[in-house]
Amino acid sequence: DILALDCDQDLDADHVCDPRVFKSHERWEDVAKGARYLCVVRNPVDVFYSFYNFLPAYMGIEPGAIAPEEFADAIFAGASHSGHCWQHFL
């Protein structure tokens, strides 16, 4: 996971707005409780292609080295730490 500290963000520093907003791709079960939350849901097909285009480059894999079908098999088999996309809807 990429955390705020990995991006040189000091969560205790003064901020320009209140309340503050934090983004997460985590499942509901894994998010800290006790705050108000806004859930933004995207079309699962759009999410898949966004993830397909982002992750290989992020992981240092050549573009096109993994076919969309092979990527989908891995993601739907549990390769994503955020869980299966449908878990976010249940």
Legacy VTK file of the C-alpha trace (Angstrom):
# vtk DataFile Version 3.0
C-alpha trace
ASCII
DATASET POLYDATA
POINTS 90 float
0.000 0.000 0.000
1.029 3.587 -0.546
0.496 5.547 2.630
0.508 9.277 3.283
4.036 9.140 4.668
5.211 7.467 1.446
4.030 10.613 -0.386
5.705 12.967 2.117
2.342 14.027 3.562
2.353 15.011 7.224
-1.119 14.222 8.514
-0.447 16.316 11.614
0.546 19.453 9.667
-1.772 22.422 9.185
-4.170 21.890 6.307
-5.973 24.364 4.069
-9.481 23.019 4.601
-11.644 21.550 7.297
-12.902 18.885 7.330
-10.052 17.068 5.657
-10.669 14.433 3.030
-8.717 11.212 2.616
-9.029 8.775 -0.261
-8.785 5.029 0.109
-9.252 1.999 -2.097
-9.679 -0.251 0.918
-12.695 -2.373 1.708
-15.168 -1.047 4.269
-13.990 -3.661 6.776
-10.420 -2.318 6.553
-11.144 1.419 6.851
-10.808 3.112 10.254
-14.211 3.662 11.823
-15.537 6.735 13.586
-15.709 9.271 10.777
-18.155 10.240 8.077
-17.595 8.574 4.724
-18.469 9.252 1.138
-18.436 6.245 -1.176
-17.802 6.939 -4.850
-18.615 4.045 -7.155
-17.456 3.780 -10.750
-18.558 1.557 -13.579
-16.739 -1.773 -12.987
-15.640 -1.956 -16.643
-14.048 1.501 -16.392
-12.378 0.512 -13.129
-10.971 -2.649 -14.688
-9.377 -0.852 -17.642
-8.052 1.929 -15.419
-6.451 -0.662 -13.138
-5.200 -2.659 -16.158
-3.474 0.441 -17.547
-2.106 1.644 -14.197
-0.846 -1.433 -12.357
1.638 -2.929 -14.858
3.400 0.432 -15.278
3.421 0.917 -11.497
4.906 -2.567 -11.025
7.501 -2.117 -13.800
5.828 -4.504 -16.243
6.032 -3.626 -19.924
2.780 -2.320 -21.463
0.992 -5.131 -23.283
2.979 -7.867 -21.522
-0.232 -9.057 -19.875
-3.376 -9.560 -21.930
-6.580 -8.068 -20.481
-8.027 -11.583 -20.099
-4.970 -12.792 -18.163
-5.055 -9.677 -15.981
-8.770 -10.190 -15.294
-8.167 -13.833 -14.320
-5.511 -12.739 -11.811
-7.559 -9.893 -10.352
-10.745 -11.937 -10.028
-8.748 -14.794 -8.489
-7.732 -12.504 -5.613
-4.487 -10.852 -6.752
-5.804 -7.435 -5.701
-5.299 -6.692 -2.004
-8.463 -4.561 -2.072
-10.578 -7.611 -2.704
-13.041 -8.523 -5.396
-14.798 -5.475 -6.855
-18.235 -6.758 -5.860
-17.249 -6.815 -2.165
-17.367 -3.023 -2.252
-21.057 -3.117 -3.190
-22.201 -5.576 -0.529
LINES 1 91
90 0 1 2 3 4 5 6 7 8 9 10 11 12 13 14 15 16 17 18 19 20 21 22 23 24 25 26 27 28 29 30 31 32 33 34 35 36 37 38 39 40 41 42 43 44 45 46 47 48 49 50 51 52 53 54 55 56 57 58 59 60 61 62 63 64 65 66 67 68 69 70 71 72 73 74 75 76 77 78 79 80 81 82 83 84 85 86 87 88 89
